Amino acid sequence: MDILLHTGAHRTGTTSFQHYLRANRDALLADGTALWEPETLRPNMFSGLFQKERMQNGRNLQRRAMGRVKMHATQARRAGAERLVISEENMIGAPRACLRAGVMYPGVGERLARLGTAFEGRIARVVLTIRSQELWWGSVMSYAIGRGHPVPPPERRAQIAAHPRTWRDVITDMACALPGAELIVVPFERVAGQADVLYTALTDRAAPGIGAGVWLNRAPDLARLHREMDEAGLPREALGATHDGRWTPFTPAEAAMLREAYADDMMWLTAGADGLATLTEETTRDRAGPSLPGEVLTKGHEHERRPKADMARSG
């Protein structure tokens, strides 16, 4: 049984993709695909797996979590599944942890290494969806503010924009943690609203069509941010000088820095990513190509739509 991970990242259509998977669960099962997604996983499947080792009532919680994962994977295989699709963006960390640290997914390597151990080194493929850092951080911050978290101050936003950690570092950490797995990177700008394309990239299987074009979990626009900040008693002035539409947390110079970082990431991926990952731009996967993909900087919050949820479920 192949184990296939869809790890997000957050704010790249993960909720839409998981909605699509649930809508097609019966068709997937008929094709030999078992499915684990947040509604399956979040009650307790990974509970304790990513925490520091600790004992409770004489039991090691991390080892218990690993045993739980092994048991359920074995059950899926014995039930006849040819592949197990796991879609859960929190496998690589939570947005609030990124905001606290001021960097993208600081603990992703250790987290995926533990998953690799739990699955006994049998993870065959990992798919990571990325987007421009300028838009990703803006979406993460907007989502957090819309749920009552304070606006990061300008100096904090400047530190985030200037930090050297980019998707290249995240991808490198992931590849080192799971050296036996194929790592596929998909630009969100290429698959927004196309869950079926993402499914095929993950599984190499023909994708069912129900709900493939749904976009969920939209980050709040400026008008909605103002309403929610008013309700929470937070000062609108903390957003700084704003215009209608999407809130932009960065100065023009900071935004340009983040766009340049993403362009560098895409150039590295297009050139072959040092053999660590494969860039997928369309429905087929290709290694190094002659030019950068287009539209890498143009799409934003219109590709997300979803009701309120906590930050850990920010997709």
Backbone bond lengths (Angstrom), bond angles and torsions (degrees), N, CA, C in turn:
res aa  C-N    CA-C-N  psi(-1)  N-CA   C-N-CA  omega(-1)  CA-C   N-CA-C  phi
1 M - - - 1.463 - - 1.523 109.98 -
2 D 1.332 116.74 123.05 1.458 121.37 177.12 1.524 110.11 -77.18
3 I 1.321 116.29 136.92 1.463 121.80 176.20 1.518 107.73 -107.38
4 L 1.333 115.99 120.37 1.458 123.22 -172.48 1.518 109.27 -122.08
5 L 1.330 117.06 121.88 1.463 121.78 -176.72 1.518 111.18 -105.10
6 H 1.326 116.20 129.89 1.466 121.90 166.17 1.521 105.92 -108.35
7 T 1.330 116.34 111.36 1.464 121.33 -169.99 1.524 114.13 -101.26
8 G 1.297 118.69 9.72 1.466 119.55 -171.83 1.512 107.59 89.67
9 A 1.302 118.76 -144.07 1.455 128.80 22.95 1.532 112.72 -82.53
10 H 1.349 115.22 171.09 1.452 120.55 174.19 1.525 109.90 -55.43
11 R 1.324 114.92 155.64 1.461 122.92 176.16 1.524 112.46 62.49
12 T 1.330 116.78 27.22 1.466 121.00 176.83 1.530 110.65 -130.77
13 G 1.321 116.70 36.83 1.452 120.18 175.61 1.510 115.40 81.66
14 T 1.325 118.58 20.46 1.464 119.89 -178.32 1.525 112.05 -65.17
15 T 1.326 116.74 -39.92 1.466 119.43 179.77 1.520 110.74 -63.35
16 S 1.329 117.07 -41.00 1.464 121.05 177.83 1.526 110.49 -62.05
17 F 1.326 116.35 -42.41 1.462 120.17 -179.09 1.522 110.99 -65.69
18 Q 1.317 117.19 -41.52 1.458 120.58 179.39 1.527 111.43 -67.83
19 H 1.320 117.15 -36.28 1.468 121.02 173.47 1.532 109.61 -59.69
20 Y 1.307 116.51 -43.64 1.466 121.87 178.69 1.530 110.98 -61.97
21 L 1.315 117.30 -45.00 1.461 120.45 179.59 1.522 111.25 -60.98
22 R 1.333 116.52 -45.19 1.470 119.71 179.92 1.525 111.07 -63.35
23 A 1.330 116.56 -39.95 1.464 120.31 -178.81 1.525 111.63 -64.31
24 N 1.322 116.78 -25.39 1.463 121.18 -177.12 1.526 112.69 -112.23
25 R 1.323 117.25 19.67 1.465 120.87 -174.71 1.529 112.15 -54.37
26 D 1.323 118.31 -45.34 1.464 120.70 -177.56 1.526 111.18 -63.68
27 A 1.330 116.44 -41.94 1.466 119.83 178.90 1.522 110.94 -65.53
28 L 1.321 116.45 -37.82 1.459 119.71 178.50 1.525 110.92 -65.31
29 L 1.321 116.36 -44.55 1.464 119.84 179.06 1.522 111.21 -61.00
30 A 1.339 116.13 -40.05 1.461 119.88 179.33 1.524 111.50 -64.20
31 D 1.324 116.45 -25.00 1.463 121.53 179.22 1.528 112.02 -93.04
32 G 1.327 116.57 6.16 1.458 119.75 177.77 1.513 115.12 88.07
33 T 1.344 117.18 18.32 1.461 121.29 -177.67 1.522 110.31 -110.05
34 A 1.324 116.72 114.42 1.466 121.28 171.89 1.523 108.45 -84.86
35 L 1.327 116.38 152.12 1.463 120.79 -172.47 1.516 111.14 -129.65
36 W 1.322 115.15 126.65 1.462 121.81 166.50 1.524 107.38 -117.27
37 E 1.309 117.02 123.93 1.462 122.23 177.67 1.521 107.51 -139.72
38 P 1.337 119.57 177.76 1.469 119.89 -169.71 1.517 115.56 -52.09
39 E 1.319 118.53 -37.92 1.461 119.11 -179.45 1.527 111.30 -65.11
40 T 1.317 116.59 -25.91 1.467 121.65 176.17 1.519 111.63 -84.38
41 L 1.331 116.06 -40.50 1.461 121.41 -168.13 1.511 114.65 -87.23
42 R 1.317 118.34 -37.32 1.456 119.95 -164.77 1.521 115.55 -73.29
43 P 1.324 120.27 -21.51 1.468 115.13 175.03 1.526 112.84 -56.44
44 N 1.363 118.02 -49.58 1.478 117.07 179.99 1.525 114.51 -165.60
45 M 1.328 118.77 4.20 1.465 119.43 -173.12 1.529 112.37 -56.30
46 F 1.335 116.82 -48.62 1.460 120.40 -177.62 1.522 112.77 -98.83
47 S 1.318 117.26 7.93 1.467 120.45 -176.05 1.527 111.02 -57.85
48 G 1.329 116.21 121.22 1.459 121.62 -179.73 1.508 114.53 92.51
49 L 1.342 117.58 -14.79 1.460 120.30 -174.40 1.524 112.27 -66.80
50 F 1.324 116.78 -38.49 1.460 120.29 -173.59 1.525 113.26 -100.27
51 Q 1.320 116.83 1.32 1.459 120.29 178.54 1.529 110.17 -86.36
52 K 1.318 115.17 163.88 1.454 119.22 173.27 1.524 108.90 -62.61
53 E 1.312 115.31 147.58 1.465 118.79 -179.17 1.519 110.28 -58.89
54 R 1.321 115.38 127.49 1.456 119.31 176.15 1.519 108.73 -150.06
55 M 1.307 114.63 159.83 1.455 121.56 -177.39 1.518 110.10 -103.88
56 Q 1.317 116.00 145.14 1.458 121.74 173.79 1.526 107.24 -142.20
57 N 1.324 114.88 120.04 1.468 119.77 -176.69 1.532 111.55 53.68
58 G 1.335 114.66 39.57 1.455 119.61 176.94 1.511 115.08 77.86
59 R 1.350 117.80 9.66 1.462 120.74 -178.15 1.525 110.18 -119.98
60 N 1.319 115.39 141.12 1.456 121.90 177.24 1.529 108.12 -81.87
61 L 1.342 117.10 113.79 1.464 120.93 -173.52 1.522 112.06 -66.47
62 Q 1.324 117.37 -34.54 1.458 119.49 179.92 1.524 110.75 -67.50
63 R 1.330 116.43 -43.35 1.465 119.37 178.90 1.528 111.06 -66.42
64 R 1.314 116.48 -35.67 1.467 119.29 176.77 1.524 110.25 -62.84
65 A 1.346 116.30 -41.50 1.461 119.91 179.21 1.525 110.76 -63.01
66 M 1.325 116.66 -42.73 1.461 119.79 178.56 1.524 111.19 -63.03
67 G 1.308 116.36 -40.33 1.456 119.74 177.13 1.514 112.34 -64.08
68 R 1.326 116.11 -38.19 1.464 121.32 178.91 1.533 110.53 -63.99
69 V 1.331 116.60 -44.18 1.461 120.69 178.93 1.529 110.37 -62.37
70 K 1.322 117.11 -46.68 1.465 120.95 179.58 1.524 111.16 -59.38
71 M 1.321 116.69 -42.85 1.460 120.87 -177.76 1.524 111.08 -62.58
72 H 1.343 117.17 -47.47 1.465 120.17 -177.71 1.527 111.33 -69.51
73 A 1.327 117.48 -34.83 1.459 119.44 176.43 1.527 110.58 -65.63
74 T 1.316 116.63 -40.41 1.463 120.60 177.55 1.521 110.80 -62.99
75 Q 1.321 117.18 -40.16 1.461 120.62 177.70 1.526 111.39 -61.79
76 A 1.342 116.70 -41.32 1.465 120.02 178.88 1.527 110.81 -63.46
77 R 1.327 116.45 -41.90 1.466 120.06 179.59 1.519 111.01 -65.32
78 R 1.317 117.01 -43.18 1.465 120.12 -179.47 1.522 112.03 -67.71
79 A 1.335 116.53 -24.44 1.465 120.39 177.33 1.527 111.85 -78.36
80 G 1.317 116.90 -4.11 1.461 120.22 175.16 1.510 115.81 106.15
81 A 1.326 118.24 6.04 1.464 120.12 -179.50 1.528 110.41 -67.90
82 E 1.322 115.41 134.20 1.460 120.98 175.43 1.521 111.48 -89.36
83 R 1.321 115.19 -22.85 1.467 120.27 178.36 1.522 108.39 -149.16
84 L 1.311 116.08 149.98 1.460 122.97 177.31 1.521 107.82 -118.86
85 V 1.325 116.85 113.51 1.462 122.69 177.62 1.522 108.40 -93.59
86 I 1.324 116.48 124.80 1.462 122.21 178.92 1.518 107.81 -119.95
87 S 1.326 116.42 113.68 1.464 121.59 178.75 1.519 108.56 -115.97
88 E 1.324 116.19 109.70 1.465 121.92 -178.09 1.526 108.32 -160.16
89 E 1.326 116.80 105.90 1.461 120.83 -175.90 1.519 113.07 -67.35
90 N 1.323 117.55 -23.67 1.464 119.41 -179.40 1.527 112.95 -75.11
91 M 1.327 117.55 -3.39 1.462 119.31 173.38 1.525 111.01 -60.13
92 I 1.325 117.50 -30.47 1.470 119.64 -176.42 1.524 112.65 -99.83
93 G 1.335 117.56 1.05 1.458 120.93 179.83 1.517 110.52 129.65
94 A 1.320 116.23 178.38 1.460 122.11 -178.54 1.522 110.15 -117.38
95 P 1.339 117.69 149.30 1.465 119.95 179.08 1.520 112.95 -57.26
96 R 1.331 116.98 -37.93 1.466 118.64 -178.57 1.527 110.83 -64.17
97 A 1.347 116.95 -32.33 1.466 119.83 176.57 1.526 110.66 -68.03
98 C 1.324 116.37 -37.44 1.467 119.71 176.16 1.521 110.49 -64.25
99 L 1.329 116.85 -42.26 1.462 120.14 179.42 1.523 111.07 -65.43
100 R 1.334 116.71 -40.99 1.467 119.58 178.97 1.527 110.98 -62.52
101 A 1.321 115.61 -44.10 1.465 119.81 -177.21 1.524 112.56 -79.94
102 G 1.336 116.08 -22.37 1.457 119.58 -177.31 1.514 113.31 75.26
103 V 1.341 117.01 17.49 1.464 121.90 179.59 1.524 108.85 -140.82
104 M 1.312 115.47 164.61 1.458 121.21 -178.46 1.526 110.40 -83.15
105 Y 1.313 116.35 118.90 1.459 124.73 171.34 1.534 113.13 43.99
106 P 1.325 116.66 67.02 1.469 119.91 -175.83 1.524 114.26 -65.51
107 G 1.331 118.73 -26.10 1.460 120.40 -176.19 1.509 114.48 -108.57
108 V 1.327 117.47 19.49 1.460 119.98 -172.34 1.523 112.35 -62.43
109 G 1.314 118.46 -36.74 1.460 120.03 -177.79 1.515 112.60 -63.40
110 E 1.321 116.40 -48.64 1.461 120.42 -179.61 1.526 111.13 -64.30
111 R 1.325 117.09 -39.55 1.461 120.35 -178.60 1.529 110.86 -64.07
112 L 1.323 117.02 -46.51 1.456 118.94 -179.10 1.523 111.83 -70.99
113 A 1.315 117.53 -30.40 1.469 119.61 175.49 1.527 110.38 -61.97
114 R 1.320 116.70 -39.49 1.467 119.61 177.92 1.524 110.82 -67.12
115 L 1.326 116.74 -38.38 1.461 118.86 175.79 1.524 110.50 -62.99
116 G 1.315 115.96 -41.80 1.454 119.19 178.37 1.515 112.21 -59.45
117 T 1.323 116.42 -40.04 1.464 120.40 176.98 1.523 110.86 -66.51
118 A 1.336 116.16 -42.63 1.466 120.00 -179.50 1.525 111.32 -60.70
119 F 1.329 116.86 -36.13 1.468 120.91 -180.00 1.527 111.66 -94.49
120 E 1.325 116.10 13.67 1.465 122.85 174.16 1.524 112.15 56.03
121 G 1.341 116.46 37.72 1.454 121.23 176.11 1.513 114.81 72.25
122 R 1.326 118.20 18.01 1.466 121.36 -174.19 1.529 113.18 -102.04
123 I 1.328 118.37 14.00 1.463 120.12 176.54 1.526 108.50 -73.30
124 A 1.333 116.34 119.86 1.464 121.05 -174.50 1.522 112.74 -89.37
125 R 1.328 116.90 -35.55 1.466 119.76 -173.54 1.519 109.97 -149.98
126 V 1.331 115.04 144.46 1.462 122.42 175.41 1.524 107.67 -129.49
127 V 1.323 116.60 130.76 1.462 121.57 175.96 1.519 109.11 -113.07
128 L 1.324 115.64 126.49 1.464 123.17 177.28 1.522 108.47 -118.96
129 T 1.327 116.52 127.30 1.459 121.52 175.35 1.519 108.94 -101.60
130 I 1.322 116.43 131.46 1.463 120.93 -176.97 1.524 109.98 -124.21
131 R 1.331 115.61 163.51 1.465 121.00 173.99 1.523 108.57 -147.68
132 S 1.306 116.71 169.28 1.459 121.44 -179.40 1.521 110.83 -51.98
133 Q 1.331 116.46 133.16 1.463 120.37 -178.69 1.528 111.84 -56.95
134 E 1.309 117.28 -37.08 1.464 120.80 178.86 1.522 110.73 -57.40
135 L 1.332 116.77 -46.92 1.457 121.39 -178.82 1.520 111.35 -76.90
136 W 1.335 116.97 -35.89 1.463 119.53 -179.26 1.524 110.55 -64.07
137 W 1.336 117.13 -51.39 1.463 119.50 179.60 1.525 111.04 -63.49
138 G 1.320 118.06 -39.54 1.458 120.01 178.06 1.512 112.05 -61.52
139 S 1.337 116.74 -40.21 1.457 120.80 178.98 1.522 111.50 -68.67
140 V 1.337 116.47 -42.38 1.468 120.38 177.81 1.525 110.75 -60.67
141 M 1.324 117.08 -45.49 1.466 120.28 -179.42 1.518 111.41 -66.76
142 S 1.326 117.76 -43.87 1.462 120.74 179.88 1.520 110.91 -61.26
143 Y 1.324 115.99 -42.67 1.459 120.43 179.52 1.523 110.62 -61.81
144 A 1.329 116.22 -42.46 1.462 120.14 -179.62 1.519 111.44 -66.84
145 I 1.321 116.92 -44.84 1.469 120.76 -179.63 1.520 110.33 -62.85
146 G 1.327 116.61 -38.87 1.462 120.65 178.45 1.507 113.47 -64.08
147 R 1.329 117.48 -13.89 1.462 122.17 177.97 1.510 112.03 -111.34
148 G 1.322 116.00 21.97 1.456 120.43 170.45 1.502 116.31 93.46
149 H 1.329 118.14 1.53 1.457 120.16 177.33 1.525 109.65 -77.70
150 P 1.324 118.31 149.58 1.466 120.37 -178.81 1.523 111.78 -68.35
151 V 1.324 115.01 155.12 1.460 120.78 176.32 1.530 108.95 -72.39
152 P 1.331 118.66 125.54 1.469 118.60 175.60 1.524 110.10 -58.03
153 P 1.319 118.74 132.96 1.466 120.50 -177.95 1.527 111.05 -66.53
154 P 1.336 117.02 160.43 1.472 120.29 -176.99 1.519 113.71 -54.54
155 E 1.340 117.47 -38.95 1.460 118.55 -178.91 1.531 111.53 -66.84
156 R 1.331 116.82 -33.40 1.461 120.04 177.25 1.529 110.16 -68.74
157 R 1.315 116.78 -41.17 1.458 120.65 178.66 1.523 110.84 -64.48
158 A 1.322 116.06 -36.62 1.467 120.04 177.32 1.526 110.82 -64.71
159 Q 1.338 117.18 -39.88 1.462 120.84 177.79 1.525 110.91 -63.25
160 I 1.335 116.26 -41.79 1.464 120.66 178.92 1.525 110.09 -61.53
161 A 1.331 116.29 -45.98 1.464 120.03 -178.11 1.526 111.93 -63.64
162 A 1.323 116.75 -33.10 1.467 120.90 -175.83 1.523 113.34 -87.22
163 H 1.335 117.84 -10.75 1.465 119.14 -175.37 1.529 110.54 -67.28
164 P 1.313 117.61 138.12 1.470 119.89 -175.34 1.528 115.08 -76.82
165 R 1.328 118.95 -11.38 1.465 119.58 -177.58 1.526 109.76 -72.40
166 T 1.319 116.54 127.61 1.459 122.05 -178.45 1.528 109.23 -130.68
167 W 1.334 115.66 -173.81 1.464 119.35 178.03 1.527 111.08 -59.32
168 R 1.307 117.25 -32.63 1.467 119.61 178.53 1.525 110.93 -57.07
169 D 1.319 117.08 -41.78 1.467 120.49 179.25 1.524 111.21 -68.86
170 V 1.336 116.37 -40.49 1.462 120.29 177.69 1.527 110.08 -60.89
171 I 1.323 116.11 -47.05 1.465 121.22 -179.20 1.527 110.83 -63.07
172 T 1.316 117.12 -41.57 1.465 120.68 178.59 1.522 110.96 -62.24
173 D 1.334 116.84 -43.61 1.466 120.41 177.42 1.524 111.11 -60.36
174 M 1.344 116.49 -41.82 1.461 120.47 -179.45 1.524 110.95 -64.97
175 A 1.319 116.31 -43.90 1.464 120.24 -179.09 1.525 111.50 -64.53
176 C 1.320 117.19 -38.31 1.469 120.54 178.41 1.525 111.43 -68.15
177 A 1.332 116.87 -34.18 1.462 120.95 -178.76 1.523 112.15 -72.46
178 L 1.338 116.70 -31.67 1.466 121.47 -177.31 1.530 108.90 -128.46
179 P 1.316 117.55 69.56 1.469 120.00 -173.12 1.519 114.19 -64.75
180 G 1.322 117.57 -20.89 1.454 119.67 -179.16 1.512 114.31 -91.08
181 A 1.323 117.78 -2.68 1.458 121.44 -176.53 1.522 111.04 -98.91
182 E 1.316 116.24 146.54 1.460 121.68 171.58 1.527 108.10 -78.18
183 L 1.319 117.24 127.72 1.462 122.13 -178.37 1.524 109.12 -108.92
184 I 1.320 116.02 118.53 1.463 122.74 -179.03 1.518 108.67 -112.51
185 V 1.322 116.67 131.75 1.460 122.50 179.67 1.525 108.62 -113.20
186 V 1.331 115.67 128.24 1.458 121.88 -176.78 1.524 109.23 -121.14
187 P 1.323 120.14 120.56 1.467 120.58 174.89 1.526 110.34 -67.51
188 F 1.313 116.23 127.07 1.461 121.37 179.16 1.520 111.13 -55.38
189 E 1.322 117.23 -35.65 1.451 121.13 -178.03 1.528 111.90 -61.53
190 R 1.333 117.04 -21.98 1.460 121.24 -178.72 1.517 113.40 -89.60
191 V 1.327 118.04 -23.40 1.466 119.38 -173.79 1.522 113.00 -121.72
192 A 1.327 118.45 7.05 1.466 120.06 179.08 1.525 109.44 -56.81
193 G 1.329 115.95 127.10 1.452 120.55 -179.18 1.512 114.15 74.03
194 Q 1.325 117.92 14.79 1.464 121.76 179.78 1.526 109.49 -131.92
195 A 1.314 115.86 66.30 1.462 120.27 -178.09 1.517 111.70 -61.47
196 D 1.330 117.29 -30.32 1.458 119.70 179.68 1.527 111.45 -66.21
197 V 1.330 116.95 -35.49 1.467 120.52 177.14 1.526 110.12 -64.92
198 L 1.322 115.92 -42.96 1.459 120.09 179.20 1.526 110.86 -65.04
199 Y 1.328 116.95 -38.93 1.464 120.24 179.47 1.530 110.96 -62.01
200 T 1.318 116.61 -43.04 1.460 119.72 179.44 1.523 111.38 -65.45
201 A 1.339 116.92 -38.41 1.466 119.98 176.66 1.522 111.25 -62.01
202 L 1.324 116.51 -33.84 1.461 121.33 -178.53 1.516 112.40 -77.56
203 T 1.336 116.85 -37.89 1.464 120.48 -168.33 1.523 115.76 -114.80
204 D 1.328 118.07 -17.03 1.466 122.27 -171.58 1.525 111.57 62.42
205 R 1.314 117.35 24.89 1.459 122.14 179.61 1.524 109.75 -113.73
206 A 1.329 115.77 154.68 1.462 119.81 172.72 1.521 108.73 -61.32
207 A 1.315 116.80 136.58 1.466 121.14 -173.45 1.521 111.12 -97.81
208 P 1.332 117.68 132.84 1.459 119.93 171.88 1.520 110.12 -66.05
209 G 1.336 116.71 158.08 1.461 119.46 -170.10 1.506 116.65 -103.63
210 I 1.330 119.44 -4.10 1.466 120.35 -176.39 1.524 110.20 -67.78
211 G 1.319 116.90 125.36 1.462 121.56 174.02 1.507 115.44 70.22
212 A 1.340 117.84 18.56 1.467 119.71 -174.89 1.520 112.90 -68.46
213 G 1.340 117.76 -26.64 1.463 119.86 -175.33 1.512 114.95 -100.40
214 V 1.320 118.19 12.04 1.466 120.87 -177.91 1.523 109.99 -76.80
215 W 1.328 116.57 135.24 1.473 122.29 174.60 1.512 108.53 -115.01
216 L 1.299 117.63 119.33 1.458 122.87 -177.45 1.520 110.98 -122.03
217 N 1.331 115.00 164.00 1.471 122.71 169.83 1.520 113.67 70.19
218 R 1.304 115.41 47.41 1.458 119.87 179.77 1.523 110.73 -69.60
219 A 1.323 116.40 135.37 1.463 120.24 173.09 1.527 108.98 -67.74
220 P 1.316 118.70 147.39 1.466 120.59 -177.09 1.519 111.67 -66.03
221 D 1.351 115.55 138.08 1.455 118.77 172.57 1.523 109.11 -78.20
222 L 1.315 116.58 -178.46 1.456 120.34 -173.16 1.524 111.88 -63.30
223 A 1.331 116.85 -41.63 1.463 119.57 -179.29 1.527 110.72 -61.91
224 R 1.329 116.45 -42.67 1.466 119.47 179.38 1.524 110.82 -68.91
225 L 1.327 117.24 -37.95 1.459 119.82 176.13 1.524 110.80 -58.81
226 H 1.325 116.84 -43.77 1.463 120.17 178.82 1.524 110.87 -59.62
227 R 1.336 116.70 -45.28 1.469 119.84 -179.92 1.523 110.90 -61.98
228 E 1.306 117.19 -45.09 1.461 120.10 -175.82 1.528 111.35 -72.42
229 M 1.325 116.74 -32.38 1.466 119.12 175.36 1.522 110.76 -68.86
230 D 1.331 116.83 -38.37 1.464 120.14 176.45 1.527 110.31 -60.98
231 E 1.340 116.27 -44.12 1.462 120.69 -179.74 1.525 111.33 -63.93
232 A 1.327 116.73 -34.40 1.466 120.97 -178.61 1.521 112.91 -87.24
233 G 1.325 116.70 -3.05 1.459 120.16 -178.92 1.512 113.84 73.60
234 L 1.340 117.04 24.26 1.461 121.40 178.87 1.526 109.82 -95.27
235 P 1.318 118.74 142.65 1.462 120.83 -177.48 1.523 112.03 -74.00
236 R 1.329 116.01 129.37 1.457 119.94 177.04 1.530 112.08 -61.23
237 E 1.317 115.52 -29.98 1.468 119.72 -175.42 1.532 112.08 -59.26
238 A 1.342 115.77 -21.92 1.467 118.67 -178.98 1.527 112.07 -64.17
239 L 1.340 116.60 -20.63 1.458 119.70 178.52 1.519 112.04 -74.96
240 G 1.325 117.19 -14.68 1.454 120.46 -178.58 1.512 111.43 79.64
241 A 1.317 116.25 -169.80 1.465 121.33 178.77 1.522 108.98 -65.03
242 T 1.329 116.97 124.79 1.455 121.14 -173.51 1.519 110.57 -132.18
243 H 1.325 114.49 163.63 1.454 122.43 175.27 1.523 107.13 -130.08
244 D 1.324 116.67 171.29 1.453 119.94 179.59 1.530 110.23 -63.48
245 G 1.332 115.15 154.83 1.458 120.45 178.09 1.510 112.24 99.12
246 R 1.316 116.68 -140.05 1.454 121.91 -175.74 1.528 110.25 -78.14
247 W 1.340 115.57 137.83 1.463 119.33 174.30 1.519 109.03 -74.12
248 T 1.309 116.44 132.18 1.457 122.72 178.32 1.521 108.70 -111.63
249 P 1.325 118.75 109.62 1.467 120.64 -173.66 1.519 114.50 -77.42
250 F 1.332 117.74 -12.39 1.456 119.88 -171.97 1.523 111.65 -109.03
251 T 1.320 115.49 151.70 1.459 120.85 172.30 1.529 108.59 -68.38
252 P 1.342 118.04 162.62 1.473 118.84 177.62 1.525 113.24 -54.62
253 A 1.319 117.30 -39.64 1.468 119.80 179.97 1.526 111.13 -67.19
254 E 1.337 117.01 -41.44 1.465 120.52 178.85 1.522 110.69 -65.64
255 A 1.340 116.45 -42.77 1.461 120.19 178.98 1.525 110.88 -61.80
256 A 1.313 116.56 -40.14 1.467 120.07 178.44 1.525 110.84 -63.51
257 M 1.327 116.88 -38.39 1.461 121.26 177.72 1.530 110.77 -61.53
258 L 1.323 116.35 -43.40 1.458 120.57 -179.13 1.526 111.20 -69.22
259 R 1.323 117.22 -38.64 1.466 119.60 176.88 1.529 111.13 -63.82
260 E 1.314 115.90 -39.41 1.461 119.71 178.26 1.530 110.89 -64.97
261 A 1.330 116.18 -38.81 1.467 119.77 178.13 1.526 110.63 -62.30
262 Y 1.331 116.94 -41.17 1.465 120.16 179.45 1.526 110.62 -67.62
263 A 1.328 116.46 -40.29 1.462 119.28 176.97 1.527 110.71 -60.43
264 D 1.324 116.91 -39.34 1.471 120.52 176.55 1.528 110.78 -64.43
265 D 1.333 116.46 -41.94 1.465 120.20 177.20 1.525 110.80 -59.20
266 M 1.335 115.91 -46.24 1.457 119.92 -178.24 1.525 111.33 -66.06
267 M 1.322 116.85 -37.19 1.466 119.65 177.39 1.528 110.37 -63.55
268 W 1.337 116.30 -42.56 1.466 120.85 177.92 1.524 110.62 -61.68
269 L 1.323 116.87 -44.40 1.457 120.89 179.59 1.523 111.19 -65.50
270 T 1.318 116.49 -43.28 1.459 120.65 -179.65 1.523 111.31 -62.23
271 A 1.327 115.90 -33.09 1.467 120.76 -179.99 1.519 113.00 -80.94
272 G 1.336 118.13 0.16 1.458 120.63 176.42 1.501 116.16 113.24
273 A 1.336 117.99 -3.51 1.474 122.71 173.53 1.527 112.98 54.59
274 D 1.329 116.41 35.64 1.474 120.95 179.53 1.527 112.04 56.81
275 G 1.331 116.15 25.52 1.454 120.09 -179.85 1.513 115.03 77.41
276 L 1.329 117.40 5.78 1.467 120.73 -176.19 1.521 113.02 -86.39
277 A 1.329 118.02 -27.96 1.460 121.23 -172.26 1.517 109.88 -149.96
278 T 1.327 115.11 162.38 1.457 122.95 176.93 1.518 108.81 -115.23
279 L 1.313 117.22 129.57 1.457 122.32 177.12 1.515 109.37 -88.25
280 T 1.313 116.56 126.44 1.455 122.31 176.55 1.516 108.36 -111.81
281 E 1.320 116.36 118.84 1.459 120.23 180.00 1.516 112.25 -100.97
282 E 1.331 117.34 -32.01 1.455 120.36 -178.72 1.525 108.54 -127.68
283 T 1.323 117.29 -140.18 1.457 120.26 -177.16 1.520 112.38 -86.30
284 T 1.327 118.26 -7.17 1.452 120.92 176.88 1.506 109.38 -121.10
285 R 1.343 116.67 157.29 1.453 121.14 -177.89 1.521 109.75 -102.04
286 D 1.300 115.63 133.26 1.457 120.91 177.53 1.515 108.96 -132.06
287 R 1.322 115.05 148.27 1.459 119.05 173.35 1.524 108.56 -78.96
288 A 1.310 117.39 -145.36 1.456 120.65 -171.54 1.521 112.08 -52.92
289 G 1.334 116.39 140.62 1.447 122.86 178.43 1.511 110.34 -126.42
290 P 1.346 117.49 170.60 1.452 120.41 -173.38 1.509 115.16 -80.17
291 S 1.320 118.25 -16.86 1.462 118.49 -174.83 1.508 110.49 -149.31
292 L 1.326 115.90 163.77 1.453 121.00 178.20 1.512 110.26 -71.83
293 P 1.341 118.68 148.33 1.450 120.48 174.22 1.508 110.19 -68.10
294 G 1.329 115.63 147.60 1.459 120.22 178.92 1.505 111.85 -79.66
295 E 1.313 116.35 171.35 1.457 125.12 174.16 1.512 113.28 61.43
296 V 1.343 118.88 24.53 1.458 118.80 -175.28 1.515 112.46 -74.56
297 L 1.314 116.90 -12.76 1.458 118.48 -175.20 1.513 112.96 -121.77
298 T 1.334 118.89 8.96 1.459 118.73 -165.20 1.504 115.44 -103.08
299 K 1.333 119.13 -20.36 1.452 119.26 -172.30 1.507 111.19 -105.64
300 G 1.322 115.63 146.69 1.452 118.44 -173.59 1.497 113.37 -139.63
301 H 1.338 117.42 -128.89 1.456 121.99 -168.29 1.514 113.46 -69.07
302 E 1.343 118.05 -15.56 1.455 117.41 -179.47 1.512 112.54 -65.36
303 H 1.335 117.45 -9.22 1.458 120.89 179.61 1.519 112.61 -93.70
304 E 1.319 118.36 16.31 1.457 121.35 -178.44 1.513 108.90 -137.43
305 R 1.316 116.12 141.73 1.432 119.63 174.00 1.519 108.91 -159.82
306 R 1.324 117.11 127.11 1.461 119.46 -179.68 1.514 110.37 -169.86
307 P 1.361 118.52 148.55 1.460 119.57 174.48 1.509 111.38 -71.18
308 K 1.350 115.63 178.23 1.460 120.95 -176.63 1.527 111.89 -59.60
309 A 1.315 113.78 143.62 1.461 121.34 173.04 1.506 106.50 -157.04
310 D 1.314 116.87 171.40 1.455 117.15 -178.45 1.519 110.31 -80.20
311 M 1.338 115.75 166.58 1.450 120.01 -173.76 1.521 112.76 -62.21
312 A 1.322 117.51 -29.19 1.460 119.75 -179.64 1.513 111.36 -66.00
313 R 1.352 117.80 -18.03 1.448 120.91 -178.27 1.523 111.16 -107.54
314 S 1.324 115.79 20.23 1.456 120.44 -179.54 1.509 110.22 -69.75
315 G 1.317 118.41 104.52 1.453 121.09 -179.79 1.481 111.81 -112.53
